[in-house]
Amino acid sequence: MKAPSKSKARAPRKPKHPDDDHVYCMLPAIGGASVFKEYRPDHRKSSLVVIRLERGEILTPEELADFPRELAFQPNKGGIVPDVFCWTTGPYIVTRQFREWLEELEPGRHAFHPIKVWSSRPIKGVTDHGTYYLILNPPEIDAIIPEGTIFWGGGTGPEEIRPDGSFALSSVGDSACYIKRQAVEGHHLWLLKGAGRQYMFSAELLRRYMMHKLRGLRIKNHCLLK
């Protein structure tokens, strides 16, 4: 006689449109923000500052002065200019429109560093794509609810949180994930503390991103607010 299978908790299927009861884990889109890109100038001093920022370290104004002020990218076959450039663990480099949304939704919360964006070949006749903005150190919020959340490997519960507070969410689509509503209330772009610099979007920010058909990001997963 077969042993009963162990059922795993599942969150509701991802809404077709952003739902205010969810927040969204974001990653670079294939062929979007994941295009080959490099900072300029790329000398040793600027490279060290870039590494420190990617680790989440806070830079002084003097250190930030050494951060590159240009980004060059190689267009994909479709010749798309992404609206968001990023690496898997960030940071995000976004258009003026995206910056304006954050300043409207979260006034005074985010700091930005201007970066000129260039393509290695012309797109619609131009290689200069204007000024984008590097988002500096978004808030990192301790908001995961381990009970019921499915982690990497299928486990669930507090025992999946490592002693240093880090964890890895399941990579399987529609795996359950629960977030403390009160902890993230009023936040629209933030990092999920412990999740390896996982960037999170509110439903409102994602709605604007989708409505304006911006390019460069994809939804990795969604988490239910509780």
Backbone bond lengths (Angstrom), bond angles and torsions (degrees), N, CA, C in turn:
res aa  C-N    CA-C-N  psi(-1)  N-CA   C-N-CA  omega(-1)  CA-C   N-CA-C  phi
1 M - - - 1.463 - - 1.532 109.91 -
2 K 1.339 117.54 130.85 1.456 122.22 -177.11 1.523 111.52 -69.79
3 A 1.341 114.73 137.71 1.473 118.70 175.05 1.521 108.80 -71.61
4 P 1.317 117.36 142.24 1.465 119.02 179.30 1.524 110.69 -60.50
5 S 1.309 116.58 137.68 1.469 120.11 -179.12 1.524 109.30 -73.09
6 K 1.333 113.55 147.55 1.459 119.20 -179.06 1.528 108.68 -84.91
7 S 1.290 116.75 116.87 1.469 119.28 -177.57 1.519 110.09 -80.69
8 K 1.326 115.43 146.89 1.454 121.60 178.92 1.522 109.49 -108.45
9 A 1.324 114.84 142.54 1.459 118.96 179.34 1.521 109.33 -64.67
10 R 1.291 115.58 139.14 1.460 121.30 178.40 1.527 109.68 -128.04
11 A 1.322 115.99 136.99 1.465 120.24 173.98 1.519 107.92 -78.45
12 P 1.313 117.56 161.49 1.463 119.51 173.81 1.524 110.16 -55.63
13 R 1.329 116.77 148.46 1.458 120.10 178.93 1.524 110.28 -57.08
14 K 1.336 114.90 148.58 1.444 120.54 -177.05 1.524 111.26 -57.09
15 P 1.323 117.67 127.66 1.457 119.54 179.23 1.524 110.94 -61.57
16 K 1.348 115.91 149.43 1.459 119.43 176.74 1.512 110.66 -66.31
17 H 1.329 116.20 -28.28 1.455 121.70 177.85 1.526 107.92 -127.40
18 P 1.346 117.60 151.24 1.469 119.50 -178.65 1.527 112.56 -52.10
19 D 1.304 114.90 134.54 1.459 123.40 -174.38 1.522 107.67 -115.95
20 D 1.330 117.81 130.57 1.464 121.34 -176.01 1.523 113.52 -64.91
21 D 1.304 118.54 -11.78 1.464 121.16 175.98 1.528 111.89 -89.16
22 H 1.321 116.90 5.12 1.460 121.21 179.38 1.527 110.84 -126.50
23 V 1.341 115.12 155.20 1.458 122.21 163.32 1.526 106.02 -121.64
24 Y 1.340 116.95 162.44 1.458 120.38 -165.29 1.527 111.77 -127.48
25 C 1.340 115.63 129.27 1.460 122.34 174.96 1.526 107.81 -81.96
26 M 1.339 117.35 125.51 1.457 121.24 -174.93 1.526 111.39 -113.79
27 L 1.345 114.18 146.11 1.465 122.37 177.40 1.527 108.99 -137.10
28 P 1.360 117.53 163.61 1.469 118.86 174.59 1.522 111.13 -61.38
29 A 1.326 116.17 141.01 1.459 120.86 175.30 1.517 109.62 -78.32
30 I 1.327 116.24 143.83 1.452 120.07 175.50 1.523 107.99 -64.40
31 G 1.338 116.02 124.40 1.451 119.78 -178.33 1.508 113.50 80.30
32 G 1.318 116.78 0.55 1.457 120.30 178.97 1.507 109.34 -108.74
33 A 1.348 115.70 -104.25 1.463 119.35 179.39 1.519 111.21 -67.14
34 S 1.329 117.96 -12.86 1.458 120.76 -177.64 1.523 112.67 -88.10
35 V 1.346 119.13 8.21 1.457 120.56 175.43 1.526 109.23 -60.32
36 F 1.343 116.68 155.23 1.468 119.05 177.56 1.519 109.12 -65.97
37 K 1.322 115.86 131.69 1.457 120.76 -177.53 1.518 109.50 -148.40
38 E 1.308 115.56 154.33 1.464 120.08 178.41 1.524 110.03 -149.10
39 Y 1.335 114.03 146.12 1.447 119.78 176.83 1.528 110.46 -77.11
40 R 1.332 115.03 151.74 1.455 121.19 172.39 1.527 108.34 -136.32
41 P 1.320 119.66 139.84 1.468 126.10 -6.81 1.530 110.61 -71.08
42 D 1.309 116.51 154.06 1.469 120.90 -175.20 1.523 110.19 -116.35
43 H 1.331 116.25 50.32 1.457 118.96 177.32 1.533 109.63 -84.56
44 R 1.310 117.32 173.03 1.467 122.08 -172.28 1.524 112.43 -59.07
45 K 1.325 116.24 -42.43 1.459 119.83 -176.52 1.527 110.68 -63.23
46 S 1.337 116.64 -45.06 1.463 119.39 -179.69 1.524 110.95 -68.55
47 S 1.339 116.98 -35.21 1.476 120.15 179.72 1.521 111.29 -62.21
48 L 1.332 117.46 -39.33 1.465 121.02 179.10 1.522 111.32 -65.03
49 V 1.334 116.09 -38.38 1.466 120.17 179.05 1.523 110.03 -67.24
50 V 1.343 117.16 -40.45 1.468 121.50 177.42 1.520 110.50 -59.82
51 I 1.322 117.08 -46.59 1.473 121.50 -179.57 1.521 110.43 -59.91
52 R 1.314 116.71 -43.15 1.470 119.96 -179.25 1.522 111.11 -63.66
53 L 1.319 117.19 -40.67 1.464 120.03 179.29 1.523 110.49 -65.87
54 E 1.342 117.56 -41.42 1.462 121.25 -179.91 1.531 111.35 -64.23
55 R 1.319 117.13 -26.62 1.469 121.41 176.42 1.523 111.96 -78.44
56 G 1.331 116.53 -10.43 1.456 120.14 -179.32 1.512 113.99 93.06
57 E 1.342 117.34 12.42 1.460 119.93 178.74 1.527 110.31 -74.11
58 I 1.311 116.53 148.24 1.467 121.96 177.63 1.523 108.59 -85.04
59 L 1.328 116.68 127.22 1.456 121.70 -179.53 1.519 110.42 -98.74
60 T 1.328 115.92 141.07 1.459 120.52 174.02 1.535 108.26 -75.93
61 P 1.333 117.88 161.59 1.473 119.42 176.29 1.522 112.34 -54.67
62 E 1.344 116.85 -37.13 1.474 120.57 179.77 1.521 110.85 -66.29
63 E 1.347 117.06 -40.82 1.470 120.45 178.53 1.522 110.99 -69.55
64 L 1.334 116.47 -37.86 1.453 120.50 -179.99 1.526 111.03 -64.90
65 A 1.328 117.20 -26.29 1.463 120.80 178.21 1.524 111.18 -62.55
66 D 1.339 117.40 -22.46 1.467 121.47 178.09 1.526 112.56 -88.84
67 F 1.345 116.84 -3.06 1.464 118.71 -179.87 1.531 108.66 -73.33
68 P 1.346 117.28 139.30 1.478 119.83 -179.43 1.527 111.75 -55.69
69 R 1.323 115.62 149.33 1.464 121.37 -179.53 1.520 112.69 -112.98
70 E 1.347 116.74 10.53 1.455 120.59 176.92 1.523 109.54 -139.59
71 L 1.328 115.74 150.35 1.465 122.73 175.29 1.523 107.22 -133.18
72 A 1.334 116.12 125.22 1.466 121.14 176.95 1.524 108.54 -109.27
73 F 1.340 117.14 138.37 1.460 119.84 179.18 1.521 111.04 -134.33
74 Q 1.330 114.69 155.93 1.454 121.48 176.34 1.522 108.52 -98.77
75 P 1.321 118.46 117.71 1.474 120.12 -177.77 1.527 111.33 -62.92
76 N 1.337 115.83 150.17 1.459 119.70 173.84 1.529 108.66 -78.97
77 K 1.326 116.99 -179.02 1.461 121.24 -175.43 1.527 111.85 -60.12
78 G 1.325 116.69 -31.51 1.456 120.06 -179.18 1.519 113.85 -77.94
79 G 1.348 116.56 -7.30 1.451 119.72 179.51 1.517 113.54 64.39
80 I 1.331 115.81 38.62 1.470 120.43 -178.30 1.531 110.07 -90.24
81 V 1.321 115.54 137.27 1.464 120.77 171.65 1.528 107.19 -96.73
82 P 1.337 119.00 109.23 1.461 119.71 -179.74 1.529 111.98 -61.45
83 D 1.320 115.56 148.88 1.460 121.23 174.30 1.522 110.97 -88.03
84 V 1.336 114.91 -18.99 1.463 121.31 176.47 1.524 107.50 -133.50
85 F 1.327 115.93 128.01 1.461 121.74 171.61 1.521 107.37 -108.78
86 C 1.325 117.08 138.25 1.467 118.62 175.20 1.517 109.45 -164.06
87 W 1.300 114.05 166.06 1.447 122.47 170.94 1.525 106.42 -103.28
88 T 1.328 118.71 170.02 1.469 121.30 -173.86 1.521 111.78 -53.46
89 T 1.325 116.94 -40.61 1.467 120.18 -179.94 1.534 111.48 -105.54
90 G 1.326 116.60 22.53 1.456 120.45 178.55 1.524 111.17 84.55
91 P 1.321 117.46 -172.59 1.465 126.74 -2.58 1.524 112.28 -77.36
92 Y 1.330 116.37 173.94 1.465 122.02 178.96 1.529 110.06 -96.88
93 I 1.331 115.20 137.38 1.460 122.91 173.25 1.520 105.88 -120.68
94 V 1.336 117.06 118.54 1.467 120.38 -166.08 1.534 111.63 -127.80
95 T 1.331 115.45 163.23 1.457 121.56 177.37 1.535 111.14 -70.28
96 R 1.329 113.76 166.97 1.467 119.61 176.58 1.537 111.11 -58.42
97 Q 1.346 116.30 -38.87 1.470 119.84 -179.56 1.522 110.87 -59.85
98 F 1.338 117.25 -44.72 1.455 122.06 -179.82 1.538 109.63 -63.13
99 R 1.320 115.73 -43.32 1.468 119.31 177.95 1.526 110.53 -59.33
100 E 1.321 117.45 -43.54 1.463 121.15 -179.06 1.525 111.61 -62.89
101 W 1.341 117.35 -36.25 1.469 119.97 176.28 1.515 110.48 -61.40
102 L 1.346 116.40 -46.26 1.468 119.40 -179.07 1.523 111.16 -63.39
103 E 1.317 116.91 -40.06 1.464 119.50 -179.70 1.527 111.50 -67.79
104 E 1.331 116.38 -30.32 1.467 120.23 176.41 1.525 111.13 -75.01
105 L 1.339 116.22 -45.46 1.467 120.66 -175.25 1.518 112.70 -77.38
106 E 1.347 116.74 -33.79 1.465 121.92 -175.84 1.524 109.42 -133.25
107 P 1.324 118.70 65.83 1.465 120.68 -175.12 1.528 112.62 -57.40
108 G 1.341 114.71 127.83 1.453 120.56 175.97 1.518 115.49 80.10
109 R 1.308 118.60 -1.24 1.472 120.10 -174.27 1.526 112.71 -86.94
110 H 1.330 117.71 -33.72 1.462 120.73 -174.12 1.522 111.64 -108.92
111 A 1.343 115.24 148.22 1.467 122.15 173.52 1.524 108.12 -112.99
112 F 1.334 116.36 151.13 1.451 121.10 -173.73 1.531 110.59 -134.05
113 H 1.330 114.82 153.63 1.460 122.50 177.35 1.527 107.28 -128.23
114 P 1.347 119.13 119.81 1.473 120.63 -176.67 1.523 112.15 -70.25
115 I 1.332 115.73 139.77 1.463 122.53 178.90 1.529 109.24 -138.87
116 K 1.320 116.39 128.70 1.462 121.17 174.87 1.523 108.67 -79.39
117 V 1.331 116.68 135.37 1.467 121.48 -177.81 1.529 109.70 -112.24
118 W 1.346 114.24 131.38 1.463 121.80 -179.48 1.522 109.30 -127.66
119 S 1.323 116.97 150.26 1.465 120.95 171.74 1.525 108.90 -107.31
120 S 1.340 115.64 151.26 1.460 120.62 -176.78 1.529 111.98 -73.48
121 R 1.315 117.16 -15.17 1.470 121.44 173.53 1.530 107.77 -143.40
122 P 1.325 117.15 158.77 1.474 119.34 -176.34 1.526 112.83 -63.50
123 I 1.312 115.47 140.10 1.469 123.17 171.05 1.521 106.16 -121.46
124 K 1.331 115.05 118.40 1.474 120.74 -173.54 1.522 110.99 52.48
125 G 1.339 113.75 38.39 1.463 120.23 173.01 1.511 116.59 87.07
126 V 1.353 118.25 -1.34 1.467 119.21 -177.93 1.527 111.38 -131.40
127 T 1.314 115.43 151.42 1.469 121.61 173.64 1.529 111.38 -110.45
128 D 1.339 116.58 -18.22 1.473 122.02 178.78 1.535 107.82 -91.85
129 H 1.329 116.51 113.60 1.467 120.88 -176.20 1.530 112.59 -107.79
130 G 1.314 115.18 19.38 1.451 119.81 171.48 1.520 114.47 84.90
131 T 1.321 115.06 -168.86 1.462 122.10 -176.76 1.524 110.79 -94.75
132 Y 1.330 115.07 127.53 1.455 123.09 171.38 1.533 107.05 -108.59
133 Y 1.345 116.01 178.80 1.464 119.43 -175.69 1.524 110.76 -135.24
134 L 1.328 114.86 123.33 1.452 121.48 174.53 1.524 108.35 -77.03
135 I 1.344 117.30 125.77 1.467 121.11 177.91 1.525 107.85 -84.68
136 L 1.323 115.70 120.82 1.464 121.10 -175.21 1.528 111.20 -93.80
137 N 1.339 115.47 119.20 1.458 122.33 170.27 1.527 115.32 45.50
138 P 1.355 117.37 68.61 1.466 118.61 174.33 1.528 110.70 -60.52
139 P 1.324 118.37 159.45 1.466 120.50 179.87 1.533 111.28 -57.46
140 E 1.314 115.08 141.91 1.467 121.33 175.47 1.524 106.93 -108.53
141 I 1.339 116.72 118.67 1.459 120.22 -169.33 1.530 110.65 -118.13
142 D 1.323 115.04 129.69 1.469 122.02 176.02 1.527 107.34 -81.54
143 A 1.335 116.58 98.01 1.466 118.96 -170.05 1.522 114.21 -135.89
144 I 1.324 118.78 -1.70 1.468 119.68 -176.44 1.532 110.81 -70.24
145 I 1.310 116.81 139.21 1.465 123.15 170.72 1.530 106.30 -105.96
146 P 1.317 118.55 104.85 1.472 119.44 -173.40 1.524 113.88 -68.02
147 E 1.336 116.59 -30.09 1.465 119.28 179.95 1.528 109.60 -64.51
148 G 1.310 116.16 117.43 1.459 121.65 178.69 1.518 114.49 90.94
149 T 1.338 117.59 -21.79 1.465 120.32 177.87 1.525 109.27 -72.08
150 I 1.336 115.79 137.35 1.462 120.89 177.53 1.520 108.56 -94.16
151 F 1.337 115.07 123.58 1.456 121.22 -179.48 1.525 110.20 -100.96
152 W 1.322 116.17 175.90 1.458 122.40 178.76 1.537 109.88 -54.42
153 G 1.316 116.22 130.17 1.457 120.47 -178.96 1.515 113.68 91.24
154 G 1.339 117.27 -4.89 1.459 120.44 175.12 1.506 116.04 94.87
155 G 1.339 117.24 -2.42 1.462 119.35 179.90 1.519 112.03 -75.75
156 T 1.330 115.57 162.61 1.464 120.30 177.94 1.525 109.26 -144.91
157 G 1.330 116.29 156.02 1.460 120.05 176.69 1.520 113.28 104.46
158 P 1.346 116.29 170.35 1.470 122.34 -176.39 1.522 113.96 -58.04
159 E 1.338 117.74 -27.44 1.463 120.05 -178.54 1.528 112.45 -66.42
160 E 1.343 117.57 -13.83 1.463 120.82 177.94 1.528 112.20 -81.98
161 I 1.336 116.75 -9.26 1.467 120.91 176.21 1.522 107.67 -85.87
162 R 1.325 117.87 123.25 1.460 121.90 -178.52 1.528 110.33 -70.65
163 P 1.341 117.45 161.84 1.468 120.42 -178.60 1.528 114.02 -54.98
164 D 1.338 116.88 -29.86 1.467 119.45 -179.86 1.529 112.45 -85.39
165 G 1.345 116.69 4.38 1.454 120.91 178.42 1.509 114.80 89.74
166 S 1.335 118.20 -2.05 1.462 120.80 -178.24 1.527 111.13 -87.08
167 F 1.313 116.07 160.16 1.466 122.36 178.87 1.525 108.56 -161.28
168 A 1.329 115.93 167.46 1.468 121.32 176.68 1.517 108.26 -128.60
169 L 1.317 115.97 122.09 1.455 120.22 177.89 1.520 110.69 -71.58
170 S 1.312 116.51 155.86 1.459 121.43 177.57 1.527 109.74 -60.34
171 S 1.333 115.12 142.82 1.466 120.28 176.38 1.524 111.41 -92.89
172 V 1.330 117.09 -1.42 1.465 121.22 -179.77 1.531 109.28 -80.28
173 G 1.320 116.60 128.56 1.456 120.79 -178.85 1.513 112.58 -58.24
174 D 1.333 116.46 143.32 1.462 124.32 178.84 1.526 113.94 68.75
175 S 1.359 117.23 12.03 1.464 118.41 174.20 1.524 109.53 -67.09
176 A 1.307 116.38 142.65 1.464 120.69 -177.28 1.523 111.25 -62.33
177 C 1.317 115.45 140.22 1.457 122.15 176.94 1.525 107.03 -150.90
178 Y 1.325 116.63 129.63 1.460 120.90 -175.61 1.529 110.74 -124.89
179 I 1.329 115.32 137.20 1.468 123.03 -175.21 1.530 109.29 -127.20
180 K 1.350 115.49 142.88 1.464 120.48 177.65 1.528 109.83 -70.59
181 R 1.303 115.29 114.38 1.472 120.30 -177.40 1.531 111.37 -59.37
182 Q 1.326 116.31 -45.46 1.467 119.96 -175.36 1.526 111.56 -63.55
183 A 1.347 116.88 -34.59 1.466 120.57 -176.99 1.523 112.49 -67.36
184 V 1.338 117.07 -31.10 1.473 119.57 -174.52 1.527 112.65 -108.57
185 E 1.314 116.79 4.41 1.460 119.71 -178.75 1.528 110.19 -59.25
186 G 1.329 116.82 130.57 1.456 121.48 -179.75 1.509 114.75 85.68
187 H 1.343 117.42 -2.88 1.463 121.73 178.04 1.527 109.18 -100.36
188 H 1.341 115.44 143.30 1.461 119.69 -178.11 1.522 113.16 -123.44
189 L 1.324 118.22 -27.41 1.465 123.02 171.78 1.516 106.72 -137.32
190 W 1.331 116.33 121.84 1.452 119.62 -175.58 1.530 109.30 -157.96
191 L 1.327 115.36 168.69 1.465 122.22 177.79 1.523 109.17 -104.73
192 L 1.330 115.83 135.95 1.459 120.66 177.21 1.523 108.56 -82.29
193 K 1.322 116.46 109.47 1.460 121.39 -175.22 1.522 111.08 -59.58
194 G 1.334 115.77 130.54 1.462 121.70 178.32 1.514 114.05 95.49
195 A 1.350 116.87 -14.51 1.471 120.17 -172.82 1.520 113.37 -98.12
196 G 1.330 117.47 25.78 1.453 119.63 176.13 1.512 113.38 69.59
197 R 1.322 116.76 44.29 1.469 123.02 179.36 1.520 111.54 58.94
198 Q 1.326 115.12 49.02 1.463 121.77 175.57 1.519 109.56 -81.45
199 Y 1.342 116.43 118.71 1.464 121.59 178.63 1.521 110.00 -79.46
200 M 1.340 115.65 138.02 1.460 122.43 -177.86 1.529 109.86 -122.90
201 F 1.337 115.44 142.16 1.466 122.89 175.83 1.517 109.54 -113.50
202 S 1.325 115.47 144.04 1.461 119.49 168.27 1.523 108.09 -77.22
203 A 1.337 115.81 165.23 1.466 120.33 176.89 1.529 110.46 -62.28
204 E 1.333 117.40 -37.66 1.466 120.43 -178.27 1.526 111.45 -66.17
205 L 1.330 117.34 -43.15 1.462 119.74 179.09 1.529 110.31 -66.19
206 L 1.323 116.52 -40.26 1.461 119.58 179.04 1.526 111.13 -65.95
207 R 1.340 117.30 -37.54 1.469 120.50 177.14 1.532 110.76 -57.79
208 R 1.329 115.90 -46.21 1.460 119.74 -179.65 1.528 110.82 -64.81
209 Y 1.322 115.73 -42.15 1.461 120.72 179.47 1.533 110.44 -59.22
210 M 1.329 116.97 -45.00 1.462 121.29 -178.43 1.523 111.94 -73.31
211 M 1.336 117.17 -40.38 1.457 121.21 -177.61 1.530 111.43 -61.73
212 H 1.340 115.78 -37.29 1.462 120.36 -179.48 1.528 112.25 -90.98
213 K 1.327 115.94 4.19 1.469 122.75 175.32 1.528 112.00 54.84
214 L 1.332 115.37 44.04 1.452 119.42 175.65 1.525 109.58 -70.17
215 R 1.341 114.97 158.67 1.460 120.23 -175.47 1.517 110.76 -127.63
216 G 1.316 115.12 147.31 1.460 120.40 176.04 1.510 114.42 133.07
217 L 1.354 118.15 -19.34 1.457 120.52 -176.77 1.523 110.98 -127.86
218 R 1.313 114.65 160.25 1.464 121.50 174.24 1.524 108.44 -139.78
219 I 1.316 115.57 157.55 1.467 120.38 177.75 1.521 109.21 -82.93
220 K 1.322 115.87 122.48 1.462 120.33 175.88 1.523 109.96 -82.62
221 N 1.315 116.31 -42.17 1.460 121.72 -176.17 1.532 108.02 -163.58
222 H 1.304 115.91 170.93 1.460 119.94 174.77 1.525 107.93 -131.32
223 C 1.322 115.29 148.82 1.461 120.89 -177.64 1.523 109.08 -123.48
224 L 1.311 116.42 136.15 1.464 122.51 -179.39 1.522 109.97 -82.92
225 L 1.320 116.73 133.51 1.463 122.00 176.29 1.516 110.26 -80.99
226 K 1.332 116.04 134.82 1.469 120.37 179.68 1.530 109.25 -133.62
